[in-house]
Amino acid sequence: MLKVNKQNIIFNDLFRCLHFTKKLIHFAMRIIAELPHPDFKITIMNMNTKFIVKMEQGSLEQTYKVAEIDLTDGVNSVFEILDEEFLKTIAGRFTAMRKDFGDAYSRYNY
């Protein structure tokens, strides 16, 4: 029979902390690459068998997720997806997002 004492309580608390930490590490996001672009920042990350492509321009952000299994050449396939036509679309979307937010903010203030 297990006796309840201070050492057992400390061990159980430590075990719970280690188990929780292991779960946190499993879901950790890792930055794979940061790509230069004159209009916005591009970051490629990896988490839980997915590539996450994040574009940032000031306070605005666009994020795309792609499962690793859907790509034939890993992160190199992500680089291929980020072609000039797609990046122009991203830039246009940032312009539309900024206008939409500005319009909404103006309605809120006036």
MIVO-761079 format. One line per 5 residues: number of its first residue (from 1); their letters; for each residue x, y, z of N, C-alpha, C, O, CB. Coordinates in nm, 4 decimals. Each point is the difference from the previous one (the first is absolute). Glycine has a CB too. Layout:
% MIVO-761079
NUM	a	X Y Z X Y Z X Y Z X Y Z X Y Z ~ ...
This chain:
% MIVO-761079
1	mlkvn	0.0837 -0.1184 0.0000 -0.0837 0.1184 0.0000 0.0879 0.1244 0.0000 0.0989 0.0070 0.0730 -0.2819 -0.1314 0.0484 ~ 0.1468 0.2216 -0.2029 0.0771 0.1230 -0.0135 -0.0330 0.0950 0.1142 -0.1162 0.0307 0.0266 0.1215 -0.0584 -0.2765 ~ 0.0993 0.0729 0.3158 -0.0189 0.0961 0.1078 0.0007 0.1403 -0.0589 0.0795 0.0302 -0.0891 0.0297 -0.1856 0.2569 ~ -0.1962 0.2392 -0.1189 -0.0028 0.1390 -0.0424 0.0917 0.0774 0.0926 -0.0255 0.0132 0.1197 -0.2115 -0.0322 -0.2110 ~ 0.3435 0.0693 0.0333 0.0922 0.0822 0.0770 0.0490 0.1136 -0.0885 -0.0350 0.0081 -0.1177 0.1051 -0.2059 0.2602
6	kqnii	0.0100 0.2841 -0.0856 0.0467 0.1180 -0.0721 0.0791 -0.0376 -0.1258 -0.0125 0.0665 -0.1028 0.0196 0.0576 0.3203 ~ 0.0738 -0.2299 -0.2102 0.0791 -0.0395 -0.1166 -0.0893 -0.0471 -0.1147 0.0257 0.0325 -0.1159 0.1623 -0.0960 0.2685 ~ -0.2921 -0.0125 -0.1211 -0.0918 -0.0462 -0.1046 -0.0740 0.1161 -0.0648 -0.0192 0.0015 -0.1216 -0.0072 -0.2171 0.2440 ~ -0.0150 0.3126 -0.0420 -0.0698 0.1167 -0.0534 0.0924 0.0793 -0.0921 -0.0418 0.0422 -0.1078 -0.1023 -0.0319 0.3145 ~ 0.2685 0.0102 -0.1656 0.0969 0.0721 -0.0835 0.0243 -0.0750 -0.1294 0.0048 0.0613 -0.1067 0.1037 0.0339 0.3112
11	fndlf	-0.0927 -0.2289 -0.1971 0.0219 -0.0799 -0.1199 -0.1181 0.0131 -0.0959 0.0192 0.0189 -0.1201 0.1214 -0.1792 0.2530 ~ -0.2630 0.1503 -0.0798 -0.1190 0.0109 -0.0853 -0.0091 0.1376 -0.0664 -0.0341 0.0092 -0.1179 -0.0836 -0.1734 0.2667 ~ 0.1478 0.2705 -0.0749 -0.0007 0.1345 -0.0575 0.1048 0.0131 -0.1093 -0.0270 0.0580 -0.1051 -0.0536 0.0338 0.3231 ~ 0.1992 -0.1448 -0.1943 0.1074 0.0038 -0.0992 -0.0392 -0.0773 -0.1248 0.0229 0.0464 -0.1117 0.1461 -0.0259 0.2952 ~ -0.2284 -0.1388 -0.1653 -0.0429 -0.0812 -0.1129 -0.1034 0.0752 -0.0840 0.0087 -0.0011 -0.1228 0.0372 -0.2078 0.2557
16	rclhf	-0.1442 0.2744 -0.0688 -0.1006 0.0768 -0.0727 0.0641 0.1144 -0.0783 -0.0385 0.0262 -0.1140 -0.1308 -0.0858 0.2892 ~ 0.2664 0.1274 -0.1152 0.0688 0.1106 -0.0689 0.0755 -0.0496 -0.1222 -0.0051 0.0630 -0.1056 0.0265 0.0577 0.3232 ~ 0.0486 -0.2325 -0.2046 0.0748 -0.0559 -0.1131 -0.0941 -0.0434 -0.1112 0.0290 0.0207 -0.1178 0.1507 -0.0960 0.2745 ~ -0.2918 0.0155 -0.1200 -0.0974 -0.0437 -0.0997 -0.0562 0.1207 -0.0754 -0.0120 -0.0046 -0.1225 -0.0462 -0.1959 0.2648 ~ 0.0239 0.3077 -0.0719 -0.0508 0.1218 -0.0612 0.1051 0.0625 -0.0909 -0.0322 0.0438 -0.1105 -0.1162 -0.0065 0.3089
21	tkkli	0.2742 -0.0328 -0.1532 0.1099 0.0559 -0.0795 0.0184 -0.0789 -0.1286 0.0237 0.0585 -0.1057 0.0888 0.0210 0.3151 ~ -0.1230 -0.2112 -0.2016 0.0129 -0.0839 -0.1189 -0.1079 0.0360 -0.1024 0.0279 0.0052 -0.1197 0.0707 -0.1909 0.2600 ~ -0.2210 0.2104 -0.0943 -0.1072 0.0390 -0.0915 0.0295 0.1359 -0.0633 -0.0245 0.0190 -0.1191 -0.1398 -0.1510 0.2563 ~ 0.2157 0.2251 -0.0601 0.0332 0.1318 -0.0544 0.1075 -0.0102 -0.1074 -0.0090 0.0660 -0.1035 -0.0521 0.0380 0.3228 ~ 0.1618 -0.1857 -0.1956 0.1087 -0.0165 -0.0966 -0.0536 -0.0610 -0.1287 0.0441 0.0369 -0.1088 0.1222 -0.0639 0.2960
26	hfamr	-0.2609 -0.0661 -0.1762 -0.0570 -0.0645 -0.1179 -0.0670 0.1024 -0.0914 0.0019 -0.0163 -0.1220 -0.0357 -0.1939 0.2551 ~ -0.0246 0.3140 -0.0771 -0.0709 0.0997 -0.0792 0.0841 0.1235 -0.0293 -0.0532 0.1018 -0.0443 -0.1566 -0.1847 0.1443 ~ 0.3395 0.0753 -0.0759 0.0863 0.1167 -0.0215 0.0095 0.0328 -0.1491 0.0060 -0.0892 -0.0846 0.1256 0.0311 0.2920 ~ -0.1305 0.1860 -0.2369 0.0123 0.0470 -0.1370 0.1464 0.0326 -0.0270 0.0670 0.0628 0.0820 -0.3044 0.0286 -0.0806 ~ 0.2859 -0.1344 -0.1166 0.1400 0.0221 -0.0356 0.0073 0.0842 -0.1262 -0.0653 -0.0307 -0.0998 0.1325 -0.1880 0.2064
31	iiael	0.0124 0.3248 -0.1022 0.0182 0.0846 -0.1179 0.0979 -0.0684 -0.0945 0.1124 -0.0328 0.0379 -0.1592 0.2434 0.0961 ~ 0.0026 -0.2314 -0.2565 0.0817 -0.0659 -0.1029 0.0769 0.1037 -0.0809 0.1193 -0.0165 -0.0255 -0.2846 -0.1730 0.0128 ~ 0.0964 0.2969 -0.0276 0.0642 0.1012 -0.0850 -0.0735 0.1327 0.0114 -0.1202 0.0053 0.0262 0.1977 -0.1844 -0.1850 ~ -0.0014 0.2856 0.1381 -0.0561 0.1335 -0.0154 0.0484 0.0507 -0.1348 0.1203 0.0099 -0.0245 -0.1264 0.0362 0.2776 ~ -0.0886 -0.0141 -0.3400 0.0347 0.0374 -0.1364 -0.0079 0.1510 -0.0175 -0.0920 0.0638 0.0511 0.0077 -0.2850 -0.1338
36	phpdf	0.1795 0.2782 0.0113 -0.0037 0.1450 -0.0236 -0.1074 0.0351 -0.1033 -0.0186 -0.0696 -0.0998 0.2643 0.0855 0.1555 ~ -0.3142 0.0926 -0.0284 -0.0961 0.0546 -0.0951 -0.0109 0.1493 0.0296 -0.0028 0.0387 0.1168 -0.1271 -0.2603 -0.1365 ~ 0.1235 0.3063 -0.0832 0.0002 0.1455 0.0248 -0.1272 0.0532 0.0663 0.0037 0.1050 0.0643 0.1438 -0.0859 -0.2604 ~ -0.2606 -0.0901 0.1815 -0.1271 0.0532 0.0493 -0.0493 -0.0621 0.1300 -0.0760 0.0638 0.0729 0.0216 -0.0199 -0.3065 ~ 0.0953 -0.1662 0.2646 -0.0472 -0.0661 0.1204 0.0990 -0.1079 0.0440 0.0857 -0.0430 -0.0772 -0.3238 0.0901 0.0100
41	kitim	0.2247 -0.0885 0.1896 0.0878 -0.1023 0.0567 -0.0629 -0.1373 -0.0235 -0.1195 -0.0186 0.0227 0.2069 0.1807 0.1535 ~ -0.0065 -0.2583 -0.2218 -0.0466 -0.1363 -0.0237 0.0750 -0.0925 0.0953 0.1230 -0.0021 0.0023 -0.1765 0.0517 -0.2473 ~ -0.0225 -0.1263 0.3238 0.0599 -0.0971 0.0922 -0.0605 -0.1363 -0.0279 -0.1218 -0.0141 -0.0102 0.1600 0.1918 0.1873 ~ 0.0486 -0.2789 -0.1894 -0.0462 -0.1380 -0.0173 0.0321 -0.0747 0.1281 0.1145 -0.0026 0.0451 -0.0797 0.0081 -0.2982 ~ -0.1381 -0.0665 0.3114 0.0159 -0.0746 0.1244 -0.0482 -0.1431 -0.0182 -0.0693 -0.0326 -0.0964 0.0410 0.2439 0.2292
46	nmntk	0.0666 -0.2956 -0.0382 -0.0414 -0.1392 -0.0014 -0.0575 -0.0344 0.1370 0.0613 0.0282 0.1029 0.1151 -0.0878 -0.2764 ~ -0.2953 -0.0020 0.1737 -0.0605 -0.0441 0.1253 -0.0965 -0.1142 -0.0283 -0.0871 0.0108 -0.0863 0.1107 0.2204 0.1855 ~ -0.0075 -0.3399 -0.0263 -0.0930 -0.1136 -0.0088 -0.0272 -0.0438 -0.1439 -0.1152 -0.0055 -0.0433 0.0114 0.0851 0.2543 ~ 0.2082 -0.1101 -0.2829 -0.0050 -0.0491 -0.1386 -0.0688 0.0969 -0.0963 -0.0568 -0.0423 -0.1007 0.0542 -0.1877 0.1927 ~ 0.0076 0.3591 -0.0615 -0.0525 0.1023 -0.0900 0.1031 0.1096 -0.0176 0.0733 0.0348 0.0927 -0.3089 -0.0862 -0.0216
51	fivkm	0.2397 0.1052 -0.1923 0.0759 0.1215 -0.0243 -0.0976 0.1163 0.0136 -0.1109 -0.0042 -0.0532 0.2782 -0.1138 -0.1020 ~ -0.1256 0.2199 0.2255 -0.0801 0.1202 0.0178 0.0750 0.1140 -0.0657 0.1140 0.0291 0.0361 -0.2172 -0.1136 0.1808 ~ 0.0391 0.1492 -0.3136 0.0611 0.1114 -0.0713 -0.0719 0.1267 0.0471 -0.1207 0.0150 -0.0190 0.1829 -0.1601 -0.1858 ~ 0.0136 0.2355 0.2663 -0.0590 0.1217 0.0553 0.0609 0.1212 -0.0690 0.1220 0.0134 -0.0095 -0.1613 -0.1269 0.2321 ~ -0.0480 0.2015 -0.2704 0.0413 0.1257 -0.0587 -0.0480 0.1114 0.0929 -0.1148 -0.0010 0.0444 0.1063 -0.0933 -0.2828
56	eqgsl	0.0970 0.1909 0.2677 -0.0338 0.1101 0.0894 0.0329 0.1327 -0.0669 0.1045 0.0164 -0.0630 -0.0624 -0.1623 0.2640 ~ -0.1341 0.2392 -0.1854 0.0223 0.1362 -0.0485 -0.0598 0.0937 0.1045 -0.1216 0.0171 0.0073 0.1170 -0.0874 -0.2554 ~ 0.0907 0.1300 0.3279 -0.0474 0.0851 0.1087 -0.0821 -0.0798 0.0990 0.0466 -0.1002 0.0542 -0.0466 0.2961 -0.2078 ~ -0.1230 -0.1510 0.1771 -0.0864 -0.0690 0.0958 -0.0855 -0.1086 -0.0656 -0.0800 -0.0645 0.0677 0.0757 0.2733 0.0674 ~ 0.0203 -0.2297 -0.2654 -0.0790 -0.0994 -0.0721 0.0791 -0.1285 -0.0202 0.1230 0.0012 -0.0061 -0.2475 0.1829 -0.1086
61	eqtyk	0.0524 -0.2941 0.1044 0.0645 -0.1313 -0.0118 -0.0868 -0.0926 -0.0836 -0.1224 -0.0008 0.0128 0.2350 0.0315 0.2105 ~ -0.0477 -0.1093 -0.3096 -0.0662 -0.1061 -0.0750 0.0744 -0.1301 0.0294 0.1231 -0.0031 0.0010 -0.2003 0.1644 -0.1852 ~ 0.0018 -0.2684 0.2081 0.0611 -0.1279 0.0344 -0.0604 -0.1109 -0.0853 -0.1214 -0.0063 -0.0195 0.1634 0.0862 0.2551 ~ 0.0442 -0.1665 -0.2856 -0.0416 -0.1152 -0.0789 0.0634 -0.1248 0.0599 0.1171 0.0019 0.0377 -0.1408 0.1396 -0.2475 ~ -0.0529 -0.2498 0.2188 0.0505 -0.1263 0.0543 -0.0067 -0.1068 -0.1082 -0.0990 -0.0120 -0.0721 0.0247 0.0750 0.3059
66	vaeid	0.1825 -0.1404 -0.2433 0.0083 -0.1079 -0.0983 0.0541 -0.1244 0.0703 0.1041 0.0059 0.0655 -0.0672 0.1589 -0.2576 ~ -0.1064 -0.2757 0.1789 0.0455 -0.1250 0.0594 0.1255 -0.0487 -0.0719 0.0082 0.0048 -0.1227 -0.2451 -0.0634 0.1887 ~ 0.3341 0.0117 0.0115 0.1246 -0.0514 -0.0594 -0.0280 -0.1119 -0.0993 0.0688 -0.0116 -0.1014 0.0540 0.0730 0.3103 ~ -0.2224 -0.1430 -0.1808 -0.0301 -0.1152 -0.0853 -0.0493 0.0425 -0.1383 0.0076 -0.0776 -0.0952 -0.0627 -0.0537 0.3004 ~ 0.0042 0.2555 -0.2165 -0.0494 0.0497 -0.1285 0.1103 0.0560 -0.0890 -0.0259 0.0373 -0.1144 -0.1883 0.0128 0.2266
71	ltdgv	0.3361 -0.0440 -0.0611 0.1118 0.0569 -0.0754 0.1000 -0.1093 -0.0342 0.0319 -0.0849 0.0833 -0.0631 0.3072 0.0310 ~ 0.0803 -0.2195 -0.2379 0.0919 -0.1057 -0.0437 0.1438 0.0233 0.0430 0.0769 -0.0952 0.0139 -0.2258 0.0590 -0.2059 ~ 0.1863 0.1637 0.2133 0.1410 0.0291 0.0276 0.0172 0.0849 0.1270 0.0902 0.0835 0.0074 -0.0444 -0.0963 -0.2543 ~ -0.1321 -0.0089 0.3457 0.0133 0.0689 0.1277 -0.0039 0.1512 -0.0130 -0.0813 0.0558 -0.0736 0.2126 -0.2478 0.1529 ~ -0.0417 0.2568 -0.0063 0.0010 0.1469 0.0015 0.0336 0.0579 -0.1370 -0.0405 0.1123 -0.0301 0.1071 -0.1193 0.2705
76	nsvfe	0.0054 -0.0658 -0.3231 0.0292 0.0480 -0.1360 -0.1287 0.0182 -0.0809 -0.0095 0.0900 -0.0835 0.2327 -0.2066 0.0918 ~ -0.3212 0.0312 0.0168 -0.1299 0.0162 -0.0666 -0.0692 0.1282 0.0451 -0.0673 0.0655 -0.0795 0.0460 -0.3148 0.0629 ~ 0.0377 0.2856 0.1441 -0.0573 0.1253 0.0498 0.0637 0.1169 -0.0742 -0.0695 0.0934 -0.0399 0.0269 -0.1961 0.2680 ~ 0.1749 0.0982 -0.2468 0.0683 0.1064 -0.0744 -0.0568 0.0122 -0.1415 -0.0152 0.1108 -0.0513 0.2240 -0.1502 0.1870 ~ -0.2401 -0.0735 -0.1984 -0.0547 0.0019 -0.1361 -0.1405 0.0597 -0.0024 -0.0363 0.0695 -0.0949 0.1744 -0.2710 0.0387
81	ildee	-0.2167 0.1748 0.1595 -0.1359 0.0553 0.0071 0.0035 0.1523 0.0077 -0.0884 0.0677 -0.0526 0.0096 -0.2773 0.1665 ~ 0.1806 0.2624 -0.0485 0.0115 0.1461 0.0179 0.0571 0.0659 -0.1257 0.1037 0.0663 0.0047 -0.0713 -0.0993 0.2432 ~ -0.1012 0.0139 -0.3591 0.0470 0.0603 -0.1249 -0.0436 0.1455 -0.0098 -0.0729 0.0497 0.0858 0.0642 -0.2740 -0.1968 ~ 0.0533 0.2916 0.0069 -0.0250 0.1440 -0.0160 -0.1484 0.0320 -0.0083 -0.0454 0.0991 0.0571 0.2639 -0.0793 -0.1732 ~ -0.2940 -0.1022 0.0458 -0.1443 0.0236 -0.0141 -0.0707 -0.0081 0.1360 -0.0847 0.0837 0.0313 0.0937 -0.1780 -0.2653
86	flkti	0.0259 -0.0058 0.3136 -0.0607 -0.0143 0.1322 0.0371 0.1180 0.0904 -0.0848 0.0515 0.0729 0.0915 -0.3019 -0.0984 ~ 0.1189 0.2927 0.0207 0.0443 0.1116 0.0839 -0.0681 0.1315 -0.0400 -0.0264 0.0843 0.0857 0.2468 -0.2006 -0.0547 ~ -0.2489 0.1342 -0.1610 -0.0748 0.1183 -0.0431 -0.1423 -0.0034 0.0563 -0.0540 0.1031 0.0401 0.1927 -0.0910 -0.2509 ~ -0.1984 -0.1309 0.2134 -0.1331 -0.0160 0.0577 0.0016 0.0332 0.1489 -0.0913 0.0648 0.0512 0.0382 -0.2411 -0.2222 ~ 0.1578 0.1311 0.2399 0.0149 0.0290 0.1433 0.0075 0.1513 0.0222 -0.0663 0.0529 0.0892 0.1857 -0.2739 -0.0539
91	agrft	-0.0387 0.2905 -0.1163 0.0142 0.1451 0.0126 -0.1347 0.0699 -0.0224 -0.0351 0.0928 0.0730 0.2748 -0.1100 -0.1511 ~ -0.3142 -0.0275 -0.0220 -0.1322 0.0573 -0.0261 -0.0963 -0.0247 0.1156 -0.0805 0.0863 0.0350 0.1190 -0.1194 -0.2792 ~ -0.0290 -0.0848 0.3021 -0.0868 -0.0319 0.1136 0.0329 0.0874 0.1198 -0.0904 0.0416 0.0725 0.0705 -0.2769 -0.1545 ~ 0.1483 0.2640 0.1043 0.0376 0.0913 0.1089 -0.0618 0.1382 -0.0226 -0.0485 0.0626 0.0942 0.2648 -0.1893 -0.0607 ~ -0.2145 0.1735 -0.1574 -0.0602 0.1300 -0.0322 -0.1500 -0.0022 0.0323 -0.0525 0.0936 0.0603 0.2254 -0.0559 -0.2428
96	amrkd	-0.2405 -0.1446 0.1420 -0.1436 -0.0122 0.0271 -0.0268 -0.0106 0.1507 -0.0950 0.0597 0.0505 0.0638 -0.1722 -0.2743 ~ 0.1142 0.0372 0.2946 -0.0169 -0.0141 0.1446 0.0145 0.1350 0.0702 -0.0780 0.0334 0.0892 0.1656 -0.2686 -0.1031 ~ 0.0130 0.3120 -0.0275 0.0232 0.1300 0.0617 -0.1189 0.0936 -0.0257 -0.0417 0.0734 0.0896 0.2912 -0.1045 -0.1176 ~ -0.3040 0.0283 -0.0946 -0.1163 0.0825 -0.0326 -0.1211 -0.0442 0.0812 -0.0704 0.0834 0.0570 0.1603 -0.0465 -0.2888 ~ -0.1147 -0.1676 0.2374 -0.1150 -0.0514 0.0750 0.0075 0.0395 0.1472 -0.0998 0.0413 0.0591 0.0843 -0.2332 -0.2191
101	fgday	0.1337 0.1791 0.2182 0.0148 0.0367 0.1406 -0.0163 0.1501 0.0196 -0.0639 0.0442 0.0955 0.2162 -0.2395 -0.0623 ~ -0.0947 0.2728 -0.1233 -0.0142 0.1469 0.0076 -0.1452 0.0427 -0.0094 -0.0442 0.0878 0.0741 0.2698 -0.0630 -0.1760 ~ -0.3004 -0.0866 0.0106 -0.1426 0.0308 -0.0127 -0.0772 -0.0349 0.1274 -0.0815 0.0790 0.0477 0.0991 -0.1193 -0.2940 ~ 0.0088 -0.0775 0.3001 -0.0671 -0.0433 0.1228 0.0371 0.0911 0.1169 -0.0849 0.0348 0.0822 0.0843 -0.2719 -0.1664 ~ 0.1264 0.2749 0.0907 0.0459 0.0869 0.1092 -0.0656 0.1378 -0.0109 -0.0359 0.0596 0.1015 0.2563 -0.1837 -0.0928
106	sryny	-0.2360 0.1745 -0.1307 -0.0658 0.1288 -0.0206 -0.1467 -0.0057 0.0430 -0.0498 0.0948 0.0607 0.2068 -0.0470 -0.2510 ~ -0.2258 -0.1559 0.1602 -0.1395 -0.0154 0.0433 -0.0097 -0.0037 0.1514 -0.0953 0.0520 0.0580 0.0436 -0.1756 -0.2689 ~ 0.1486 0.0632 0.2738 0.0021 -0.0106 0.1457 0.0209 0.1361 0.0663 -0.0623 0.0301 0.1019 0.1510 -0.2627 -0.1242 ~ -0.0015 0.3141 -0.0354 0.0348 0.1292 0.0604 -0.0954 0.1125 -0.0370 0.0005 0.1025 0.0681 0.2337 -0.1764 -0.0715 ~ -0.3158 0.0608 -0.1002 -0.0846 0.1117 -0.0424 -0.1425 -0.0396 -0.0160 -0.0837 0.0831 -0.0353 0.2755 0.0141 -0.0765
